[in-house]
Amino acid sequence: MGEFRRSTAVPHLEVRRSCRENTCYRPHFHDTFSIGLIDNGSSVFTGSSAGTIRLQPGDVVVIPAGQVHACNPGEGPWLYRMAHMDQEWAVSLVPRCAAHRLLSGVGVLRRDDLHDRIAAAMQVVFADQPSAHIEAEFAAALGDLAAATPEHLVPSGTDATLRTRLRPVMDRLRRDEANPQLDELAQLVGMTRYELVRAMRRATGLAPLAWRQNARIVRARHLLRSGLPIADTAQALGFTDQSHFHRVFRAHVAASPGVYRG
């Protein structure tokens, strides 16, 4: 069960409410700055190299763009909310030093007042308030998050220099309609296929083909939000059929393309 709401005043801002009982997410990343609220039930957070963190009601999870993670229910129903927003917009709302703290890694904050503060900011999106009201609410909420000390902090484990070297591989993974052969990708950057897999994991947190699937779903979300029909979105991204697209989309978003598109 899930509900998505997008601001008409701030188009890149999206919030969701969901209830889950079964494993629903594979490791993935967003191209947005994201904030999660645990409202009820327990869940288990996994990062690319962080092991597991058990989340509890009242927790706030801060996830910068590009950070690989997954969060799935523990025992029984799990109720949560998420806000996704353009990362440049988010950091523009706070002082530079605060922005650095927000982007230092995945943070888990365990304070009821912060949970309530973020919930209030999300509510202005559900209410579709004007942009000035939304910006004021999120500026205050992000400032409070940046000033707080996380209960857990998973530092960014990606390698920016290596990502630059792997850019031809990532461009090819985005562009090709079919899965490129690992040997061909490795030749682009002078590596063996085994070196490439290790390098992609170190640079992005995912193996090459898993990264490609994630990048396709990130693009799918943009296309669906723009109003493109589901069938056209699947075709534009090179999926062989809609059922395959639905399966991959659900594994990354924990919702069907139809529910997400609204």
N, C-alpha and C positions, 0 to 999 in steps of 0.2 A: 504494500500500500504506500502510495506516495503522492505528494502534491507539489507542483512547481509554480512559482510566481516570479514574474519579471517586472521590474520597474519600467513604466513608460517614460519617466522623467530621466532616469539614468539607465540607458538600455543595456549596459554591460553588467548590471547588478541583478543577480538571480538568487532566490532563496527556495529552500525545499523543506517539507516536513515529511518524515517517513517512519514507518513501523515495520520492523523485520524480526523474523524468528529463526531464519536459516542463513547459512553462509551465502553471501550475495556479492561480495567484491573480490576480484583478483587484484594483485598489486598493480597500481596505476598511478598516474600523475595528472594534474590539471595544468592548464596554461593560465590559471587565475590564482589570485590570493584567496584562500578559503578559510573559513572559521566554522567549526562544528560545535554543537551543543548536545550533550547527553542529557536527555530529559527523564528517561526512566529505563530501568534494566541495565544489565552489564554488557560490555563488549570488549573485544580484544583488538588493540591497535598493533600493527606490525609495520615497521619501516624497513628500508632496504638493507640496513645493517644493524638495526637497533634491538633485535630480539622482539619481545612482546611487552606491551604495557596494558594492564587491565584498567579499563575506564569504568567510571561509576557515575551515577546521576549527579548532575551539577558540574561535571567537568567541561572545560572549554578547550578545544583543540585548535591550534593555529598552524596552518599549513601553507608555506610560501609556494609559489608557482614552481613546477618542475620537480617537487619532492615526491619520490615514490613512496607509497604507503597503501595500506588496506586496513579496513576496520570492519569487523564482523561480530554478530551477536555472540554472547556467552551462553547463558541458559535462559530460556524464556523470551518473551517479547522485549524488543529493544526499540525505544523511541528516541529519535534524534532530529535535529535541525541543522541545515548547512546554509552558509552564505558564500557565494562565489562572486568575485569582483575583479575588475581589471587591476593588476598589481601596481601599475604606475599611478592610477587614481588613488588607490589605498594609501600609498606612501606619500602622496602629495598632500594628504590631509593631516600629517603629523610632522613635527620637526625632524631634521635629518638624523639626529642621534636616536630618536625613537624609531624611525624607519629601519635603521640598522639592527636594532634589537628585534623588530618584528620579522626580519628576513634572515635571522641567524640560524634558523632551523625549525623543525617541527616542535612546538611547545605544547605541553599539557598543563593547564592551570586549574587549580582545585580551589576555587573560591566562589561561593554562592552569589556574592555581589557582582562579580564579573559575568557569571552566567546570566543574571537578571539584566545586566547592562547590555549585553549582546542581544538578548532576546528582545529587548525594547527596540533596538536598532533594526532587527529583522522585521519587527511588527510594522514599522513604517513602510516597508516594502510591500508587505501583504496588504496594507491599507492604501498603497499607491499614492503616497504623499508627494508633494512637490520636491524638486531637486534640492532646494535650499534646506528644507527640513531633513531630507535624507542625508545630505552632506554633513549637517551639524550633528546629527545623531551618530553617524559613523566616525566622524572626527573625534568625538568625545569617547566613543567606545574603543577605538583603536589606540587612542592616547592612554586609556586606562590599561589596556592589554600590554602596551609597551612598557609601562611603569611597573608592572607586576613581575614577580619572580616565578618562573615556571616550576611546577612540581617535578616535571620531567622535561628535558630538552634533548632532542635528537639533532645534533649539528648536521649541516649540509655535508653530504659525503661525496658530492659530485666533483669532478675535476674539470675546471673551465678550460685549461690549456689543452687537455686531451679532447674535450668536446670540439674545440676549434680544429684540431687535426682530423677529427672524424666527420666534419661537416659534409664532405662529398658523399660519405656513406649515408648520412641522415637525409641529405637532399634526395639521393636515389631511393631510399626507403619511402619517402613521402611521395615521390613522383610515379614510381612504377605501379601499374595496376595489379600485377602479379607479384608474388614473393620473389625478390631477387635471390639468386644463388649466393650462399655465403662466400664461396671462393671468389666470385666476381666482385663482391663488395670488398673483400679483404685486399684484392689487387688494387683497388682505388687508392688505398692508403699504405700500400707496401707492407701488409701483414699477412700472416697465415690466418686461416679461418678460426683457429683456436685462440690466437692472439686477439683477433677482432672481437670475439665473443667476450673475452675477459676485459678488453678495453671498453667496450660498450657498457658492460656492467659497472665498471669503475667510473665511467664518465656520466652515465645516466641513471644507473640503478636497474636497468633492464637489459636483457639480451636483445640482439638486433630485431628479430621478428616480433618479439613482444613489444618492443618500442614502436615498431611500425603499426601494430594493431592499435596501440594507445593513441598514436598520432592521428590515425584515421578517425577514431571516435571523438577526439578533441575537435577535429574538423567537422565531423557529423553534427556535433552539438551546435556549432556556429551555423551550419546550413539549415538545420531544423528550426533554430530560433529565427532565422531570416524568413521562414515560411515555405521553404522548398519541400515538396511532397516527399514522403518516406521512400517511395520507389525511386525517385530521381536522385535522392541523396545516396542511396545504396549504389546506384549505377555510377554516379559521379566519383565515388570512392573506390570503385573497382571490385565490389563484392559480387560474387557469382550469382547470388540470389538473395531475396529478401529474408528468407529464414536464417541464412548465415549471418546477415547483417544484424538481425534481431538478437541472435545468440551472443554475438560479440558485444553488441551495444549493452545488453543486459548485464554481462559480466563486468563491464566497466562502470556503468551508471546505476545499476540495480533498479532499472525501470525500462519499460519498452520504449522504442522510439515514438510510438503514438502517445503514450502518457507524457513523455518529455516534451514533445512538440505542442501538446495541448490543443 
